[in-house]
Amino acid sequence: MSKKLVTVTILLIVLACVLPLVLTNYRTFQATLVLVYAIALLGLNILTGYNGQISLGHGAFYAIGAYAAAMLMDQAGMPYWATIPIAGAVCLVIGFLFGLPALRLEGLYLALATFALAVSMPPILKAHFLEKWTGGVQGIVIVKPDPPAWLAAAGVKLSADQWLYYFVLAIAIVLFIAGWNLISGRVGRALVAIRDHHTAAEAMGINSAIYKSLAFGVSAMYTGIAGALGAIAVQFVAPDSFTVFLSITFLVGIVVGGLASLSGALHGALFIQFVPNIADELSKAAPWAVFGVFLIGFVYLMPTGVAGALRALTRRRSSGKLLHPKEALP
């Protein structure tokens, strides 16, 4: 990692730490959701952007993580922070097991299989035999955690929204560092090799079955952790909150943010959090039409995503010449 990139990263972290101190509680809540979505998009990008497996079902893993946290808090009385690793572990196992039979599928066939997973999740959560745990159609209400007592003892006064933002920010930083280590190491190179040329990767001795299943599991783990954090932030889970549209929204996020890009997860999270709200303010009658115009504009003007466009702009400034958008591809 270059010194310039390290400097920019440190400045962004400092800015992120200062942000809730100047925002209202509602804006801080929105910023928390941006971090939550960024974690989910990072997980999907590991699978789709770096490994080439298209998933239309990650909303299901987000739902599993959310319900795991909600049920542990509501019925087992577990502290909110302890539910996060459990939700991630559950989704890691489920994602890895789902990835094993999915090895026989590629391209659109894999996308359809994951799409079926997303479609089936809300009815499963509404099933009568699970209603005792999931709350059925009414869902589960969660109490927003208060700042820990040791903060007050140290003289630091934070609201519940500010504390939750910092809690999610800390987890996001750890997961992004772990994701960077994964992608920049041997595992990441193997994932990219499988994406670019499956046969050549196997000829070099890469076990594509293990790596593809691992990518699915790690991707599901990231999304499950995001789901748990999202449930704690929103304070409510219900089956209709995790429709197939959520999975499509995640896919839109990584495309707009930039495939095979860690920073693209943050750009995509900003898009899916704020652009629908902007579209709703511009047109109460047809907000999704306005959202579609925004989406078409982003894809047309930045075919490699926001992260790719920023890379192209940086290279243009350093070289002094205009680059074609496709030159921004990693």
C-alpha positions as CSV (number, residue, x, y, z in Angstrom):
1,M,0.0,0.0,0.0
2,S,1.4,3.4,-1.0
3,K,2.0,6.2,1.4
4,K,-0.5,8.4,-0.4
5,L,-3.2,5.7,-0.1
6,V,-2.4,5.2,3.6
7,T,-2.6,9.0,4.2
8,V,-6.0,9.2,2.4
9,T,-7.3,6.2,4.4
10,I,-6.3,7.8,7.7
11,L,-7.9,11.1,6.8
12,L,-11.1,9.3,5.8
13,I,-11.1,7.4,9.1
14,V,-10.6,10.7,11.1
15,L,-13.4,12.3,9.1
16,A,-15.7,9.3,9.8
17,C,-14.9,9.6,13.5
18,V,-15.8,13.3,13.6
19,L,-18.9,13.0,11.4
20,P,-21.5,12.0,14.1
21,L,-20.3,14.9,16.3
22,V,-21.6,17.4,13.7
23,L,-24.7,15.6,12.5
24,T,-28.2,15.2,13.9
25,N,-29.2,11.8,15.3
26,Y,-31.2,11.0,12.2
27,R,-28.3,11.8,9.9
28,T,-26.0,9.7,12.1
29,F,-28.5,6.9,11.8
30,Q,-28.3,7.2,8.0
31,A,-24.5,7.2,8.2
32,T,-24.7,4.0,10.3
33,L,-26.8,2.4,7.6
34,V,-24.2,3.4,5.0
35,L,-21.5,1.5,6.9
36,V,-23.8,-1.5,7.3
37,Y,-24.5,-1.6,3.5
38,A,-20.8,-1.1,2.8
39,I,-20.0,-4.3,4.7
40,A,-22.7,-6.2,2.9
41,L,-21.5,-4.9,-0.5
42,L,-17.9,-5.7,0.3
43,G,-19.0,-9.3,1.0
44,L,-20.9,-9.5,-2.3
45,N,-18.0,-7.9,-4.2
46,I,-15.6,-10.6,-2.9
47,L,-17.9,-13.2,-4.5
48,T,-19.0,-11.4,-7.7
49,G,-16.3,-8.8,-8.3
50,Y,-13.2,-10.8,-7.4
51,N,-14.4,-14.4,-8.0
52,G,-17.0,-13.9,-10.8
53,Q,-19.9,-15.7,-9.2
54,I,-23.1,-13.8,-9.8
55,S,-25.5,-13.8,-6.8
56,L,-29.0,-12.5,-6.7
57,G,-29.6,-14.0,-3.2
58,H,-27.5,-12.1,-0.8
59,G,-30.5,-10.5,0.7
60,A,-31.3,-13.9,2.2
61,F,-27.9,-14.0,4.0
62,Y,-28.6,-10.4,5.2
63,A,-31.9,-11.7,6.6
64,I,-30.4,-14.7,8.3
65,G,-27.8,-12.5,10.0
66,A,-30.5,-10.0,11.1
67,Y,-32.8,-12.7,12.5
68,A,-30.0,-14.4,14.2
69,A,-29.1,-11.3,16.1
70,A,-32.7,-10.4,16.8
71,M,-33.7,-13.8,18.1
72,L,-30.6,-14.0,20.3
73,M,-31.2,-10.6,21.8
74,D,-35.0,-11.0,22.2
75,Q,-35.3,-14.6,23.3
76,A,-31.9,-15.5,24.7
77,G,-31.2,-12.2,26.3
78,M,-27.8,-12.0,24.7
79,P,-25.9,-8.7,24.6
80,Y,-26.0,-7.1,21.1
81,W,-22.3,-7.2,20.6
82,A,-22.1,-10.9,21.2
83,T,-24.7,-11.6,18.5
84,I,-22.4,-10.2,15.7
85,P,-19.8,-13.0,15.6
86,I,-22.6,-15.7,15.9
87,A,-24.6,-14.2,13.1
88,G,-21.4,-14.1,11.0
89,A,-20.5,-17.7,11.8
90,V,-24.0,-19.0,11.0
91,C,-23.9,-17.3,7.6
92,L,-20.4,-18.5,6.9
93,V,-21.5,-22.1,7.4
94,I,-24.7,-21.7,5.4
95,G,-22.9,-19.8,2.6
96,F,-20.2,-22.4,2.4
97,L,-22.7,-25.3,2.3
98,F,-24.8,-23.5,-0.3
99,G,-21.7,-22.9,-2.4
100,L,-20.9,-26.6,-2.6
101,P,-23.9,-27.6,-4.8
102,A,-23.6,-24.3,-6.6
103,L,-20.2,-25.4,-7.9
104,R,-22.1,-27.2,-10.7
105,L,-23.7,-23.9,-11.8
106,E,-22.1,-20.9,-13.5
107,G,-23.3,-17.6,-14.9
108,L,-27.0,-17.1,-15.2
109,Y,-27.8,-20.6,-13.8
110,L,-26.0,-19.7,-10.5
111,A,-27.8,-16.3,-10.5
112,L,-31.1,-18.1,-10.8
113,A,-30.3,-20.5,-8.0
114,T,-29.4,-17.6,-5.7
115,F,-32.5,-15.7,-6.9
116,A,-34.6,-18.7,-5.8
117,L,-32.9,-18.4,-2.3
118,A,-33.9,-14.8,-2.1
119,V,-37.5,-15.4,-3.2
120,S,-38.0,-18.2,-0.7
121,M,-36.6,-16.4,2.3
122,P,-39.6,-14.2,3.3
123,P,-42.1,-17.2,3.1
124,I,-39.8,-19.3,5.2
125,L,-39.6,-16.5,7.8
126,K,-43.4,-16.3,7.9
127,A,-43.9,-20.1,8.3
128,H,-46.1,-21.1,11.2
129,F,-43.6,-23.7,12.5
130,L,-41.0,-20.9,12.9
131,E,-43.3,-18.3,14.2
132,K,-42.4,-19.0,17.8
133,W,-38.8,-17.8,17.1
134,T,-39.2,-15.4,14.1
135,G,-42.4,-13.7,15.2
136,G,-44.1,-14.5,11.9
137,V,-45.4,-11.7,9.8
138,Q,-45.1,-9.2,12.8
139,G,-41.4,-9.7,13.1
140,I,-39.3,-8.9,16.2
141,V,-38.8,-5.5,17.9
142,I,-35.3,-4.9,19.2
143,V,-34.3,-2.3,21.9
144,K,-31.5,0.0,20.7
145,P,-28.4,-0.4,22.9
146,D,-27.3,2.4,25.1
147,P,-23.7,3.6,25.3
148,P,-21.7,1.5,27.8
149,A,-21.3,2.7,31.3
150,W,-17.6,3.0,31.1
151,L,-18.0,5.8,28.6
152,A,-20.1,7.8,31.0
153,A,-17.6,7.1,33.7
154,A,-14.8,8.5,31.5
155,G,-16.8,11.6,31.0
156,V,-17.7,10.9,27.3
157,K,-21.4,11.6,26.6
158,L,-22.8,10.0,23.4
159,S,-26.3,9.4,22.3
160,A,-27.5,5.9,21.4
161,D,-27.3,6.7,17.7
162,Q,-23.7,8.1,18.0
163,W,-22.5,5.1,20.0
164,L,-24.0,2.6,17.5
165,Y,-22.4,4.5,14.7
166,Y,-19.0,4.2,16.3
167,F,-19.6,0.5,17.1
168,V,-20.5,-0.2,13.5
169,L,-17.6,1.9,12.3
170,A,-15.1,-0.1,14.3
171,I,-16.4,-3.4,12.9
172,A,-16.4,-2.0,9.4
173,I,-12.8,-0.9,9.7
174,V,-11.8,-4.4,10.9
175,L,-13.7,-6.1,8.1
176,F,-12.3,-3.8,5.4
177,I,-8.8,-4.5,6.6
178,A,-9.5,-8.2,6.7
179,G,-11.0,-8.0,3.2
180,W,-7.9,-6.1,1.9
181,N,-5.6,-8.7,3.4
182,L,-7.7,-11.5,1.8
183,I,-7.8,-9.9,-1.6
184,S,-4.2,-8.8,-1.8
185,G,-2.9,-12.2,-0.7
186,R,-2.7,-15.6,-2.1
187,V,-6.4,-16.3,-1.7
188,G,-7.3,-13.1,-3.5
189,R,-5.0,-13.9,-6.4
190,A,-6.5,-17.4,-6.7
191,L,-10.1,-16.0,-6.7
192,V,-9.2,-13.5,-9.5
193,A,-7.4,-16.3,-11.5
194,I,-10.6,-18.5,-11.3
195,R,-12.7,-15.5,-12.4
196,D,-10.5,-14.6,-15.3
197,H,-9.8,-18.2,-16.6
198,H,-11.2,-21.1,-14.8
199,T,-9.3,-23.8,-16.8
200,A,-5.9,-22.0,-16.6
201,A,-6.4,-21.6,-12.8
202,E,-6.9,-25.3,-12.4
203,A,-3.9,-26.1,-14.6
204,M,-1.8,-24.0,-12.2
205,G,-2.9,-26.2,-9.3
206,I,-5.7,-24.0,-7.9
207,N,-8.5,-26.0,-6.3
208,S,-11.4,-24.0,-7.7
209,A,-14.0,-26.0,-5.8
210,I,-12.5,-25.1,-2.4
211,Y,-11.8,-21.4,-3.3
212,K,-15.3,-20.9,-4.9
213,S,-17.0,-22.4,-1.8
214,L,-14.7,-20.3,0.5
215,A,-15.6,-17.2,-1.5
216,F,-19.3,-17.9,-1.0
217,G,-18.9,-18.6,2.7
218,V,-16.8,-15.5,3.4
219,S,-19.2,-13.4,1.3
220,A,-22.2,-14.7,3.2
221,M,-20.4,-14.0,6.5
222,Y,-19.8,-10.4,5.6
223,T,-23.4,-10.0,4.6
224,G,-24.7,-11.8,7.7
225,I,-22.7,-9.5,10.0
226,A,-24.1,-6.5,8.1
227,G,-27.6,-7.9,8.6
228,A,-27.1,-8.3,12.3
229,L,-25.8,-4.7,12.5
230,G,-28.6,-3.4,10.4
231,A,-31.2,-5.1,12.6
232,I,-29.7,-3.5,15.7
233,A,-29.6,-0.1,14.0
234,V,-33.2,-0.3,12.7
235,Q,-34.5,-2.0,15.9
236,F,-36.9,-4.2,13.9
237,V,-36.9,-7.2,11.7
238,A,-39.8,-8.6,9.6
239,P,-40.0,-10.9,6.6
240,D,-41.2,-8.2,4.2
241,S,-38.0,-6.2,4.9
242,F,-35.9,-8.9,3.1
243,T,-37.6,-9.3,-0.2
244,V,-35.8,-10.2,-3.4
245,F,-35.6,-6.4,-4.1
246,L,-33.0,-6.2,-1.4
247,S,-30.7,-8.7,-3.2
248,I,-31.1,-6.7,-6.4
249,T,-30.3,-3.5,-4.6
250,F,-27.1,-5.1,-3.3
251,L,-26.1,-6.0,-6.9
252,V,-26.9,-2.5,-8.1
253,G,-24.7,-1.2,-5.3
254,I,-21.6,-3.1,-6.3
255,V,-22.1,-2.3,-10.0
256,V,-22.5,1.4,-9.3
257,G,-19.7,1.5,-6.7
258,G,-17.3,-0.5,-8.8
259,L,-16.7,-4.3,-9.2
260,A,-13.5,-5.7,-7.8
261,S,-12.9,-2.6,-5.6
262,L,-12.9,-2.3,-1.9
263,S,-13.7,1.4,-2.0
264,G,-16.5,0.7,-4.4
265,A,-18.4,-0.9,-1.6
266,L,-18.6,2.4,0.2
267,H,-19.5,4.3,-3.0
268,G,-22.3,1.8,-3.7
269,A,-23.6,2.0,-0.1
270,L,-23.9,5.8,-0.4
271,F,-25.8,5.3,-3.6
272,I,-28.4,2.8,-2.3
273,Q,-28.9,4.7,0.9
274,F,-29.3,8.3,-0.4
275,V,-30.3,8.1,-4.1
276,P,-33.7,6.5,-3.5
277,N,-34.4,9.3,-0.9
278,I,-33.4,12.0,-3.4
279,A,-35.6,10.4,-6.0
280,D,-38.5,10.4,-3.6
281,E,-38.0,14.1,-2.9
282,L,-37.8,14.9,-6.6
283,S,-40.9,13.0,-7.6
284,K,-43.6,11.7,-5.1
285,A,-45.6,10.3,-8.0
286,A,-42.9,8.2,-9.6
287,P,-39.8,8.0,-7.4
288,W,-38.6,4.7,-8.9
289,A,-38.7,6.2,-12.4
290,V,-36.3,9.0,-11.2
291,F,-34.2,6.3,-9.5
292,G,-34.0,4.5,-12.8
293,V,-32.8,7.7,-14.5
294,F,-30.1,8.1,-11.9
295,L,-29.0,4.5,-12.3
296,I,-28.8,4.7,-16.1
297,G,-26.9,7.9,-15.8
298,F,-24.3,6.4,-13.4
299,V,-23.9,3.3,-15.6
300,Y,-23.6,5.3,-18.8
301,L,-21.2,7.9,-17.4
302,M,-19.2,5.6,-15.2
303,P,-19.2,2.1,-16.8
304,T,-16.6,0.8,-14.4
305,G,-18.4,2.3,-11.4
306,V,-17.6,5.2,-9.2
307,A,-14.3,3.6,-8.0
308,G,-13.2,3.0,-11.6
309,A,-14.0,6.6,-12.6
310,L,-12.0,7.9,-9.7
311,R,-9.1,5.6,-10.7
312,A,-9.3,6.9,-14.2
313,L,-9.4,10.5,-13.0
314,T,-6.3,9.9,-10.8
315,R,-4.4,8.4,-13.7
316,R,-5.4,11.2,-16.0
317,R,-4.1,13.8,-13.6
318,S,-0.8,11.9,-13.0
319,S,-0.2,11.2,-16.7
320,G,-1.7,14.4,-18.1
321,K,-3.8,12.7,-20.7
322,L,-7.4,11.5,-21.0
323,L,-8.0,7.8,-20.3
324,H,-10.8,5.7,-21.8
325,P,-13.2,4.6,-19.0
326,K,-12.3,0.9,-19.7
327,E,-8.7,1.7,-18.7
328,A,-10.0,2.1,-15.1
329,L,-10.6,-1.6,-14.9
330,P,-8.5,-3.3,-12.3
